[in-house]
Amino acid sequence: MASEGRESIAIYPGSFDPLTNGHLDLIARGARLFRNLIVAVLKNTQKQPLFSVDERLGMMREVCCAFGNVEVDSFDGLLVDYAARRDATAILRGIRAISDYEIELQMAHVNRRLRPETETIFLLASEEYAFVSSRMIKEIIMLGGDVSQFVPAPVLERLRAKVTR
């Protein structure tokens, strides 16, 4: 069974605004589980992101270059349609808390209805990252706090440049 999973393509979608060490932990773990992992940055016109899609893609590529089987891409529209275009059989999602699970479970059920051949795989956040969120990172840095322990160094540089106090 494990060898079958290694033949699969998985997508790890998100806004990644900004990328955190928690995201990076899930990417590393997903890269071990799947033959190819596509980290897909969502182009969400409903939100006002701190970083543009191109900026997020650049940071993601810089941080993910160490993983030989990780590709960085962006998408808009339905995730299952993107999964079909990329021949992905799995969607990787991280769970930090019960509140995440409730939301992710609903999305997983809808995605299964829309495209039954794509499974959603939940990975629990590592304990040291269970409380870290992009929203929290943005709030801390906007208030002048130190987020160096929560984000990769290239992201920290860009955060500091973006939010000069």
KETIKOL-636038 format. One record per residue: residue in one letter; x, z, y of N, C-alpha, C in turn; residue number from 1. Coordinates in nm, 2 decimals, always signed. Atoms other than C-alpha are relative to their C-alpha. Example, Ala and Ser with C-alpha at 12.3 -4.5 7.8 and 13.67 -1.06 7.14 Angstrom:
KETIKOL-636038
+---------+--------+--------+--------+--------+--------+--------+--------+--------+--------+-----+
| residuo |    nc1 |    nc3 |    nc2 |   cac1 |   cac3 |   cac2 |    cc1 |    cc3 |    cc2 | num |
+---------+--------+--------+--------+--------+--------+--------+--------+--------+--------+-----+
|       A |  +0.09 |  +0.00 |  -0.12 |  +1.23 |  +0.78 |  -0.45 |  +0.09 |  +0.00 |  +0.12 |   1 |
|       S |  -0.09 |  +0.00 |  -0.11 |  +1.37 |  +0.71 |  -0.11 |  -0.08 |  +0.08 |  +0.11 |   2 |
+---------+--------+--------+--------+--------+--------+--------+--------+--------+--------+-----+
This chain:
KETIKOL-636038
+---------+--------+--------+--------+--------+--------+--------+--------+--------+--------+-----+
| residuo |    nc1 |    nc3 |    nc2 |   cac1 |   cac3 |   cac2 |    cc1 |    cc3 |    cc2 | num |
+---------+--------+--------+--------+--------+--------+--------+--------+--------+--------+-----+
|       M |  +0.08 |  +0.00 |  -0.12 |  +0.00 |  +0.00 |  +0.00 |  +0.09 |  +0.00 |  +0.13 |   1 |
|       A |  -0.09 |  -0.01 |  -0.12 |  +0.28 |  +0.09 |  +0.25 |  +0.06 |  -0.14 |  +0.03 |   2 |
|       S |  -0.06 |  +0.13 |  -0.02 |  +0.44 |  -0.25 |  +0.19 |  -0.10 |  -0.10 |  +0.06 |   3 |
|       E |  +0.11 |  +0.08 |  -0.06 |  +0.10 |  -0.42 |  +0.28 |  +0.00 |  +0.03 |  +0.15 |   4 |
|       G |  +0.00 |  -0.04 |  -0.14 |  +0.10 |  -0.23 |  +0.61 |  +0.12 |  -0.06 |  +0.08 |   5 |
|       R |  -0.12 |  +0.05 |  -0.06 |  +0.45 |  -0.35 |  +0.69 |  -0.01 |  -0.15 |  +0.02 |   6 |
|       E |  +0.02 |  +0.14 |  -0.02 |  +0.32 |  -0.71 |  +0.67 |  -0.09 |  -0.02 |  +0.11 |   7 |
|       S |  +0.10 |  +0.01 |  -0.10 |  +0.07 |  -0.64 |  +0.94 |  +0.05 |  -0.01 |  +0.14 |   8 |
|       I |  -0.03 |  +0.00 |  -0.14 |  +0.06 |  -0.71 |  +1.31 |  -0.10 |  +0.10 |  +0.06 |   9 |
|       A |  +0.09 |  -0.10 |  -0.06 |  -0.08 |  -0.42 |  +1.52 |  +0.02 |  -0.02 |  +0.15 |  10 |
|       I |  +0.00 |  +0.00 |  -0.15 |  -0.17 |  -0.40 |  +1.89 |  -0.02 |  +0.14 |  +0.05 |  11 |
|       Y |  +0.01 |  -0.13 |  -0.07 |  -0.11 |  -0.09 |  +2.10 |  -0.04 |  -0.03 |  +0.14 |  12 |
|       P |  +0.05 |  +0.03 |  -0.13 |  -0.33 |  -0.15 |  +2.40 |  +0.00 |  +0.12 |  +0.10 |  13 |
|       G |  +0.02 |  -0.10 |  -0.10 |  -0.34 |  +0.04 |  +2.73 |  +0.03 |  -0.05 |  +0.13 |  14 |
|       S |  -0.03 |  +0.04 |  -0.14 |  -0.31 |  +0.04 |  +3.10 |  +0.15 |  +0.04 |  +0.03 |  15 |
|       F |  -0.14 |  -0.04 |  -0.01 |  +0.03 |  +0.22 |  +3.08 |  +0.04 |  +0.01 |  +0.15 |  16 |
|       D |  -0.03 |  -0.01 |  -0.14 |  +0.02 |  +0.31 |  +3.45 |  +0.02 |  +0.14 |  +0.05 |  17 |
|       P |  -0.12 |  +0.06 |  +0.06 |  +0.28 |  +0.45 |  +3.42 |  +0.01 |  +0.03 |  -0.15 |  18 |
|       L |  -0.05 |  -0.03 |  +0.14 |  +0.44 |  +0.44 |  +3.08 |  +0.05 |  +0.14 |  -0.01 |  19 |
|       T |  -0.05 |  -0.13 |  +0.01 |  +0.50 |  +0.79 |  +2.96 |  +0.08 |  +0.02 |  -0.13 |  20 |
|       N |  -0.07 |  -0.03 |  +0.12 |  +0.72 |  +0.95 |  +2.69 |  -0.09 |  +0.01 |  -0.12 |  21 |
|       G |  +0.10 |  +0.00 |  +0.11 |  +0.40 |  +1.00 |  +2.49 |  -0.03 |  -0.14 |  -0.05 |  22 |
|       H |  +0.02 |  +0.14 |  +0.04 |  +0.34 |  +0.63 |  +2.49 |  +0.12 |  -0.05 |  -0.08 |  23 |
|       L |  -0.13 |  +0.05 |  +0.06 |  +0.70 |  +0.56 |  +2.40 |  +0.01 |  +0.06 |  -0.14 |  24 |
|       D |  +0.00 |  -0.06 |  +0.14 |  +0.67 |  +0.80 |  +2.10 |  -0.10 |  -0.07 |  -0.09 |  25 |
|       L |  +0.09 |  +0.08 |  +0.08 |  +0.36 |  +0.61 |  +1.98 |  +0.05 |  -0.13 |  -0.04 |  26 |
|       I |  -0.06 |  +0.13 |  +0.02 |  +0.54 |  +0.28 |  +2.02 |  +0.11 |  +0.01 |  -0.11 |  27 |
|       A |  -0.11 |  -0.02 |  +0.10 |  +0.84 |  +0.41 |  +1.81 |  -0.06 |  +0.02 |  -0.14 |  28 |
|       R |  +0.06 |  -0.03 |  +0.13 |  +0.61 |  +0.54 |  +1.54 |  -0.08 |  -0.12 |  -0.05 |  29 |
|       G |  +0.07 |  +0.12 |  +0.04 |  +0.40 |  +0.23 |  +1.54 |  +0.09 |  -0.11 |  -0.05 |  30 |
|       A |  -0.10 |  +0.10 |  +0.04 |  +0.71 |  +0.01 |  +1.51 |  +0.05 |  +0.03 |  -0.14 |  31 |
|       R |  -0.04 |  -0.03 |  +0.14 |  +0.80 |  +0.19 |  +1.19 |  -0.11 |  -0.03 |  -0.10 |  32 |
|       L |  +0.11 |  +0.02 |  +0.09 |  +0.45 |  +0.14 |  +1.04 |  -0.04 |  -0.15 |  -0.02 |  33 |
|       F |  +0.04 |  +0.14 |  +0.00 |  +0.40 |  -0.23 |  +1.12 |  +0.11 |  -0.10 |  +0.01 |  34 |
|       R |  -0.10 |  +0.11 |  -0.01 |  +0.60 |  -0.55 |  +1.08 |  +0.02 |  -0.04 |  +0.14 |  35 |
|       N |  -0.01 |  +0.03 |  -0.14 |  +0.52 |  -0.64 |  +1.44 |  -0.10 |  +0.09 |  +0.07 |  36 |
|       L |  +0.08 |  -0.08 |  -0.08 |  +0.38 |  -0.42 |  +1.71 |  -0.01 |  -0.07 |  +0.14 |  37 |
|       I |  +0.02 |  +0.06 |  -0.14 |  +0.24 |  -0.58 |  +2.03 |  -0.05 |  +0.11 |  +0.09 |  38 |
|       V |  +0.05 |  -0.10 |  -0.10 |  +0.22 |  -0.34 |  +2.32 |  -0.06 |  -0.09 |  +0.11 |  39 |
|       A |  +0.08 |  +0.09 |  -0.09 |  -0.05 |  -0.50 |  +2.53 |  -0.06 |  +0.07 |  +0.12 |  40 |
|       V |  +0.04 |  -0.06 |  -0.12 |  -0.10 |  -0.41 |  +2.89 |  -0.13 |  -0.06 |  +0.05 |  41 |
|       L |  +0.13 |  +0.04 |  -0.04 |  -0.46 |  -0.43 |  +3.00 |  +0.00 |  -0.04 |  +0.14 |  42 |
|       K |  +0.03 |  +0.04 |  -0.14 |  -0.54 |  -0.63 |  +3.31 |  -0.14 |  +0.05 |  +0.03 |  43 |
|       N |  +0.13 |  -0.06 |  -0.03 |  -0.82 |  -0.41 |  +3.44 |  -0.03 |  -0.01 |  +0.15 |  44 |
|       T |  +0.03 |  +0.02 |  -0.14 |  -0.97 |  -0.53 |  +3.76 |  -0.09 |  +0.11 |  +0.06 |  45 |
|       Q |  +0.09 |  -0.11 |  -0.04 |  -1.20 |  -0.22 |  +3.77 |  +0.08 |  +0.12 |  +0.06 |  46 |
|       K |  -0.08 |  -0.11 |  -0.04 |  -0.91 |  +0.02 |  +3.84 |  +0.10 |  -0.04 |  +0.11 |  47 |
|       Q |  -0.10 |  +0.02 |  -0.10 |  -0.67 |  +0.05 |  +4.13 |  +0.13 |  +0.06 |  -0.05 |  48 |
|       P |  -0.12 |  -0.05 |  +0.06 |  -0.34 |  +0.09 |  +3.95 |  +0.11 |  +0.03 |  +0.10 |  49 |
|       L |  -0.12 |  -0.03 |  -0.09 |  -0.02 |  +0.24 |  +4.10 |  +0.10 |  -0.12 |  -0.01 |  50 |
|       F |  -0.10 |  +0.11 |  +0.03 |  +0.19 |  -0.05 |  +3.94 |  -0.08 |  -0.12 |  -0.03 |  51 |
|       S |  +0.06 |  +0.12 |  +0.03 |  +0.09 |  -0.41 |  +3.92 |  +0.02 |  -0.03 |  -0.15 |  52 |
|       V |  -0.02 |  +0.04 |  +0.14 |  +0.06 |  -0.57 |  +3.57 |  +0.14 |  -0.05 |  -0.02 |  53 |
|       D |  -0.14 |  +0.05 |  +0.01 |  +0.39 |  -0.75 |  +3.63 |  +0.10 |  +0.11 |  +0.00 |  54 |
|       E |  -0.09 |  -0.12 |  +0.00 |  +0.56 |  -0.42 |  +3.72 |  -0.01 |  +0.08 |  -0.13 |  55 |
|       R |  +0.01 |  -0.07 |  +0.13 |  +0.42 |  -0.25 |  +3.41 |  +0.06 |  -0.07 |  -0.11 |  56 |
|       L |  -0.07 |  +0.08 |  +0.11 |  +0.53 |  -0.54 |  +3.19 |  +0.15 |  +0.01 |  +0.01 |  57 |
|       G |  -0.15 |  -0.01 |  -0.02 |  +0.88 |  -0.52 |  +3.34 |  +0.05 |  +0.13 |  -0.05 |  58 |
|       M |  -0.04 |  -0.13 |  +0.04 |  +0.91 |  -0.15 |  +3.28 |  -0.01 |  +0.01 |  -0.16 |  59 |
|       M |  +0.03 |  -0.01 |  +0.14 |  +0.76 |  -0.18 |  +2.93 |  +0.11 |  -0.08 |  -0.08 |  60 |
|       R |  -0.11 |  +0.08 |  +0.07 |  +1.01 |  -0.46 |  +2.83 |  +0.13 |  +0.07 |  +0.01 |  61 |
|       E |  -0.13 |  -0.07 |  -0.02 |  +1.30 |  -0.26 |  +2.97 |  +0.01 |  +0.11 |  -0.10 |  62 |
|       V |  +0.00 |  -0.11 |  +0.08 |  +1.21 |  +0.04 |  +2.77 |  -0.01 |  -0.03 |  -0.15 |  63 |
|       C |  +0.03 |  +0.04 |  +0.14 |  +1.10 |  -0.14 |  +2.45 |  +0.10 |  -0.09 |  -0.06 |  64 |
|       C |  -0.10 |  +0.10 |  +0.05 |  +1.40 |  -0.37 |  +2.42 |  +0.08 |  +0.05 |  -0.12 |  65 |
|       A |  -0.07 |  -0.06 |  +0.12 |  +1.55 |  -0.13 |  +2.16 |  -0.07 |  -0.02 |  -0.13 |  66 |
|       F |  +0.08 |  +0.02 |  +0.13 |  +1.28 |  -0.21 |  +1.91 |  -0.01 |  -0.15 |  -0.03 |  67 |
|       G |  -0.01 |  +0.15 |  +0.04 |  +1.34 |  -0.54 |  +1.73 |  -0.14 |  -0.06 |  -0.03 |  68 |
|       N |  +0.13 |  +0.05 |  +0.04 |  +0.98 |  -0.57 |  +1.62 |  -0.12 |  +0.03 |  +0.10 |  69 |
|       V |  +0.10 |  -0.03 |  -0.10 |  +0.80 |  -0.48 |  +1.94 |  +0.00 |  -0.11 |  +0.11 |  70 |
|       E |  +0.02 |  +0.10 |  -0.10 |  +0.66 |  -0.74 |  +2.17 |  -0.09 |  +0.06 |  +0.11 |  71 |
|       V |  +0.08 |  -0.05 |  -0.11 |  +0.52 |  -0.67 |  +2.52 |  -0.08 |  -0.12 |  +0.06 |  72 |
|       D |  +0.09 |  +0.11 |  -0.04 |  +0.23 |  -0.88 |  +2.64 |  -0.11 |  +0.07 |  +0.09 |  73 |
|       S |  +0.12 |  -0.05 |  -0.08 |  -0.08 |  -0.85 |  +2.87 |  -0.12 |  -0.07 |  -0.05 |  74 |
|       F |  +0.12 |  +0.06 |  +0.04 |  -0.44 |  -0.93 |  +2.81 |  -0.11 |  +0.04 |  +0.09 |  75 |
|       D |  +0.12 |  -0.04 |  -0.06 |  -0.78 |  -0.92 |  +2.97 |  -0.12 |  -0.04 |  -0.09 |  76 |
|       G |  +0.12 |  +0.03 |  +0.08 |  -1.13 |  -0.95 |  +2.82 |  +0.00 |  +0.10 |  -0.12 |  77 |
|       L |  +0.02 |  -0.09 |  +0.12 |  -1.22 |  -0.80 |  +2.48 |  +0.12 |  +0.01 |  -0.08 |  78 |
|       L |  -0.12 |  -0.02 |  +0.08 |  -0.95 |  -0.64 |  +2.28 |  -0.01 |  -0.07 |  -0.13 |  79 |
|       V |  +0.02 |  +0.07 |  +0.14 |  -1.09 |  -0.78 |  +1.95 |  +0.02 |  -0.15 |  +0.01 |  80 |
|       D |  -0.02 |  +0.14 |  -0.01 |  -1.08 |  -1.13 |  +2.09 |  +0.16 |  -0.02 |  +0.02 |  81 |
|       Y |  -0.15 |  +0.01 |  -0.01 |  -0.71 |  -1.07 |  +2.19 |  +0.06 |  +0.02 |  -0.14 |  82 |
|       A |  -0.05 |  -0.03 |  +0.14 |  -0.65 |  -0.93 |  +1.84 |  -0.01 |  -0.13 |  -0.09 |  83 |
|       A |  +0.03 |  +0.12 |  +0.08 |  -0.80 |  -1.24 |  +1.68 |  +0.10 |  -0.11 |  +0.04 |  84 |
|       R |  -0.10 |  +0.10 |  -0.05 |  -0.58 |  -1.47 |  +1.90 |  +0.14 |  +0.03 |  -0.05 |  85 |
|       R |  -0.13 |  -0.04 |  +0.04 |  -0.27 |  -1.28 |  +1.80 |  +0.01 |  +0.03 |  -0.15 |  86 |
|       D |  +0.01 |  -0.02 |  +0.14 |  -0.37 |  -1.25 |  +1.43 |  +0.03 |  +0.14 |  -0.04 |  87 |
|       A |  -0.03 |  -0.15 |  +0.02 |  -0.35 |  -0.87 |  +1.45 |  -0.11 |  +0.05 |  -0.09 |  88 |
|       T |  +0.09 |  -0.06 |  +0.09 |  -0.51 |  -0.67 |  +1.17 |  -0.02 |  +0.15 |  +0.03 |  89 |
|       A |  +0.02 |  -0.14 |  -0.04 |  -0.48 |  -0.33 |  +1.34 |  +0.01 |  +0.02 |  +0.15 |  90 |
|       I |  -0.01 |  -0.05 |  -0.14 |  -0.53 |  -0.16 |  +1.67 |  +0.05 |  +0.14 |  -0.01 |  91 |
|       L |  -0.06 |  -0.13 |  +0.00 |  -0.31 |  +0.14 |  +1.73 |  -0.05 |  +0.08 |  +0.12 |  92 |
|       R |  +0.04 |  -0.09 |  -0.11 |  -0.45 |  +0.43 |  +1.94 |  +0.05 |  +0.14 |  -0.02 |  93 |
|       G |  -0.05 |  -0.14 |  +0.01 |  -0.31 |  +0.77 |  +2.02 |  -0.11 |  +0.10 |  +0.04 |  94 |
|       I |  +0.10 |  -0.11 |  -0.02 |  -0.52 |  +1.09 |  +2.01 |  +0.08 |  +0.12 |  +0.05 |  95 |
|       R |  -0.06 |  -0.12 |  -0.05 |  -0.41 |  +1.38 |  +2.23 |  -0.09 |  +0.13 |  -0.02 |  96 |
|       A |  +0.10 |  -0.12 |  +0.00 |  -0.73 |  +1.60 |  +2.22 |  -0.13 |  -0.05 |  -0.06 |  97 |
|       I |  +0.13 |  +0.03 |  +0.05 |  -1.08 |  +1.61 |  +2.09 |  -0.07 |  -0.10 |  +0.09 |  98 |
|       S |  +0.06 |  +0.09 |  -0.10 |  -1.20 |  +1.44 |  +2.41 |  +0.05 |  -0.15 |  -0.02 |  99 |
|       D |  -0.05 |  +0.13 |  +0.03 |  -0.97 |  +1.14 |  +2.33 |  -0.07 |  -0.06 |  -0.12 | 100 |
|       Y |  +0.06 |  +0.04 |  +0.13 |  -1.11 |  +1.13 |  +1.98 |  -0.14 |  -0.06 |  +0.02 | 101 |
|       E |  +0.14 |  +0.04 |  -0.02 |  -1.47 |  +1.11 |  +2.09 |  -0.01 |  -0.14 |  +0.06 | 102 |
|       I |  +0.00 |  +0.13 |  -0.06 |  -1.40 |  +0.81 |  +2.32 |  +0.05 |  -0.11 |  -0.09 | 103 |
|       E |  -0.06 |  +0.09 |  +0.09 |  -1.17 |  +0.64 |  +2.08 |  -0.09 |  -0.04 |  -0.12 | 104 |
|       L |  +0.08 |  +0.02 |  +0.12 |  -1.41 |  +0.68 |  +1.79 |  -0.11 |  -0.10 |  +0.04 | 105 |
|       Q |  +0.11 |  +0.10 |  -0.05 |  -1.69 |  +0.50 |  +1.99 |  +0.06 |  -0.14 |  +0.01 | 106 |
|       M |  -0.06 |  +0.13 |  -0.02 |  -1.46 |  +0.22 |  +2.08 |  +0.04 |  -0.06 |  -0.14 | 107 |
|       A |  -0.04 |  +0.05 |  +0.13 |  -1.33 |  +0.19 |  +1.72 |  -0.13 |  -0.06 |  -0.08 | 108 |
|       H |  +0.12 |  +0.05 |  +0.06 |  -1.69 |  +0.16 |  +1.59 |  -0.05 |  -0.13 |  +0.06 | 109 |
|       V |  +0.04 |  +0.13 |  -0.06 |  -1.78 |  -0.11 |  +1.84 |  +0.09 |  -0.11 |  -0.04 | 110 |
|       N |  -0.09 |  +0.10 |  +0.04 |  -1.46 |  -0.30 |  +1.77 |  -0.02 |  -0.04 |  -0.15 | 111 |
|       R |  +0.02 |  +0.03 |  +0.14 |  -1.53 |  -0.28 |  +1.39 |  -0.12 |  -0.09 |  -0.01 | 112 |
|       R |  +0.12 |  +0.09 |  +0.00 |  -1.88 |  -0.43 |  +1.46 |  +0.03 |  -0.14 |  +0.05 | 113 |
|       L |  -0.03 |  +0.13 |  -0.06 |  -1.73 |  -0.71 |  +1.67 |  +0.10 |  -0.08 |  -0.08 | 114 |
|       R |  -0.10 |  +0.07 |  +0.08 |  -1.44 |  -0.79 |  +1.44 |  +0.04 |  +0.10 |  -0.12 | 115 |
|       P |  -0.02 |  -0.09 |  +0.11 |  -1.46 |  -0.61 |  +1.10 |  +0.14 |  -0.01 |  -0.07 | 116 |
|       E |  -0.13 |  +0.01 |  +0.07 |  -1.12 |  -0.74 |  +0.98 |  +0.11 |  +0.06 |  +0.08 | 117 |
|       T |  -0.10 |  -0.08 |  -0.08 |  -0.94 |  -0.54 |  +1.25 |  -0.03 |  +0.15 |  -0.01 | 118 |
|       E |  +0.02 |  -0.14 |  +0.02 |  -0.89 |  -0.18 |  +1.17 |  +0.06 |  +0.08 |  +0.12 | 119 |
|       T |  -0.06 |  -0.09 |  -0.11 |  -0.83 |  +0.10 |  +1.43 |  +0.08 |  +0.11 |  -0.07 | 120 |
|       I |  -0.09 |  -0.10 |  +0.06 |  -0.54 |  +0.33 |  +1.33 |  +0.02 |  +0.11 |  +0.11 | 121 |
|       F |  -0.02 |  -0.11 |  -0.10 |  -0.53 |  +0.67 |  +1.51 |  +0.13 |  +0.07 |  -0.04 | 122 |
|       L |  -0.12 |  -0.08 |  +0.02 |  -0.20 |  +0.85 |  +1.55 |  -0.02 |  +0.12 |  +0.09 | 123 |
|       L |  +0.00 |  -0.12 |  -0.08 |  -0.20 |  +1.21 |  +1.67 |  +0.12 |  +0.00 |  +0.09 | 124 |
|       A |  -0.11 |  -0.02 |  -0.09 |  +0.02 |  +1.27 |  +1.97 |  +0.09 |  +0.10 |  -0.05 | 125 |
|       S |  -0.10 |  -0.11 |  +0.03 |  +0.34 |  +1.46 |  +1.90 |  -0.03 |  +0.12 |  +0.09 | 126 |
|       E |  +0.03 |  -0.13 |  -0.08 |  +0.31 |  +1.82 |  +2.01 |  +0.05 |  +0.00 |  +0.14 | 127 |
|       E |  -0.06 |  -0.01 |  -0.13 |  +0.55 |  +1.78 |  +2.29 |  -0.06 |  -0.09 |  +0.11 | 128 |
|       Y |  +0.07 |  +0.09 |  -0.10 |  +0.34 |  +1.50 |  +2.45 |  -0.15 |  +0.01 |  +0.00 | 129 |
|       A |  +0.14 |  -0.01 |  +0.02 |  -0.01 |  +1.61 |  +2.36 |  -0.07 |  +0.03 |  +0.14 | 130 |
|       F |  +0.07 |  -0.03 |  -0.12 |  -0.08 |  +1.72 |  +2.72 |  +0.04 |  -0.10 |  +0.11 | 131 |
|       V |  -0.05 |  +0.10 |  -0.10 |  +0.09 |  +1.42 |  +2.90 |  -0.09 |  -0.11 |  +0.01 | 132 |
|       S |  +0.08 |  +0.12 |  -0.02 |  -0.12 |  +1.16 |  +3.06 |  +0.05 |  -0.08 |  +0.12 | 133 |
|       S |  -0.04 |  +0.08 |  -0.12 |  -0.05 |  +0.88 |  +3.31 |  -0.06 |  +0.05 |  +0.13 | 134 |
|       R |  +0.07 |  -0.06 |  -0.11 |  -0.31 |  +1.03 |  +3.54 |  +0.07 |  +0.12 |  +0.05 | 135 |
|       M |  -0.07 |  -0.12 |  -0.03 |  -0.13 |  +1.36 |  +3.53 |  +0.14 |  -0.03 |  +0.07 | 136 |
|       I |  -0.13 |  +0.04 |  -0.06 |  +0.21 |  +1.20 |  +3.60 |  -0.02 |  -0.05 |  +0.14 | 137 |
|       K |  +0.02 |  +0.05 |  -0.14 |  +0.07 |  +1.02 |  +3.91 |  -0.03 |  +0.11 |  +0.09 | 138 |
|       E |  +0.04 |  -0.12 |  -0.08 |  -0.08 |  +1.34 |  +4.04 |  +0.12 |  +0.08 |  +0.04 | 139 |
|       I |  -0.12 |  -0.09 |  -0.02 |  +0.24 |  +1.54 |  +4.00 |  +0.10 |  -0.07 |  +0.10 | 140 |
|       I |  -0.09 |  +0.07 |  -0.09 |  +0.46 |  +1.27 |  +4.16 |  -0.05 |  -0.01 |  +0.14 | 141 |
|       M |  +0.06 |  +0.01 |  -0.13 |  +0.22 |  +1.22 |  +4.45 |  +0.01 |  +0.13 |  +0.08 | 142 |
|       L |  -0.01 |  -0.13 |  -0.07 |  +0.24 |  +1.59 |  +4.52 |  +0.15 |  +0.05 |  +0.01 | 143 |
|       G |  -0.14 |  -0.03 |  -0.02 |  +0.62 |  +1.58 |  +4.52 |  +0.06 |  +0.07 |  -0.12 | 144 |
|       G |  -0.05 |  -0.07 |  +0.12 |  +0.67 |  +1.73 |  +4.17 |  +0.10 |  -0.09 |  -0.08 | 145 |
|       D |  -0.10 |  +0.07 |  +0.09 |  +0.94 |  +1.64 |  +3.91 |  -0.07 |  -0.04 |  -0.13 | 146 |
|       V |  +0.06 |  +0.05 |  +0.13 |  +0.81 |  +1.42 |  +3.62 |  +0.11 |  -0.05 |  -0.09 | 147 |
|       S |  -0.11 |  +0.06 |  +0.07 |  +1.15 |  +1.34 |  +3.48 |  +0.00 |  +0.03 |  -0.15 | 148 |
|       Q |  +0.02 |  -0.04 |  +0.14 |  +1.07 |  +1.52 |  +3.15 |  -0.11 |  -0.07 |  -0.07 | 149 |
|       F |  +0.12 |  +0.06 |  +0.06 |  +0.76 |  +1.32 |  +3.10 |  +0.00 |  -0.16 |  -0.01 | 150 |
|       V |  +0.00 |  +0.15 |  -0.01 |  +0.86 |  +0.95 |  +3.16 |  +0.15 |  -0.04 |  -0.03 | 151 |
|       P |  -0.14 |  +0.05 |  +0.02 |  +1.16 |  +0.73 |  +3.05 |  +0.07 |  -0.02 |  +0.14 | 152 |
|       A |  -0.08 |  +0.01 |  -0.12 |  +1.44 |  +0.70 |  +3.31 |  -0.04 |  -0.12 |  +0.08 | 153 |
|       P |  +0.04 |  +0.12 |  -0.08 |  +1.35 |  +0.34 |  +3.42 |  -0.13 |  +0.02 |  +0.07 | 154 |
|       V |  +0.14 |  -0.03 |  -0.06 |  +0.99 |  +0.45 |  +3.49 |  +0.02 |  +0.10 |  +0.11 | 155 |
|       L |  -0.02 |  -0.10 |  -0.10 |  +1.11 |  +0.75 |  +3.68 |  +0.06 |  -0.06 |  +0.13 | 156 |
|       E |  -0.06 |  +0.07 |  -0.12 |  +1.32 |  +0.53 |  +3.91 |  -0.10 |  -0.07 |  +0.08 | 157 |
|       R |  +0.10 |  +0.08 |  -0.06 |  +1.03 |  +0.30 |  +3.98 |  -0.11 |  +0.09 |  +0.07 | 158 |
|       L |  +0.10 |  -0.10 |  -0.06 |  +0.79 |  +0.60 |  +4.04 |  +0.06 |  +0.05 |  +0.13 | 159 |
|       R |  -0.06 |  -0.06 |  -0.12 |  +1.03 |  +0.75 |  +4.29 |  +0.01 |  -0.10 |  +0.11 | 160 |
|       A |  -0.01 |  +0.10 |  -0.10 |  +1.07 |  +0.42 |  +4.47 |  -0.14 |  -0.03 |  +0.05 | 161 |
|       K |  +0.14 |  +0.04 |  -0.03 |  +0.69 |  +0.36 |  +4.47 |  -0.06 |  +0.11 |  +0.09 | 162 |
|       V |  +0.07 |  -0.11 |  -0.07 |  +0.60 |  +0.71 |  +4.59 |  +0.11 |  +0.08 |  +0.08 | 163 |
|       T |  -0.11 |  -0.07 |  -0.08 |  +0.86 |  +0.81 |  +4.86 |  -0.07 |  +0.10 |  +0.08 | 164 |
|       R |  +0.06 |  -0.11 |  -0.07 |  +0.79 |  +1.14 |  +5.02 |  +0.09 |  +0.03 |  +0.12 | 165 |
+---------+--------+--------+--------+--------+--------+--------+--------+--------+--------+-----+
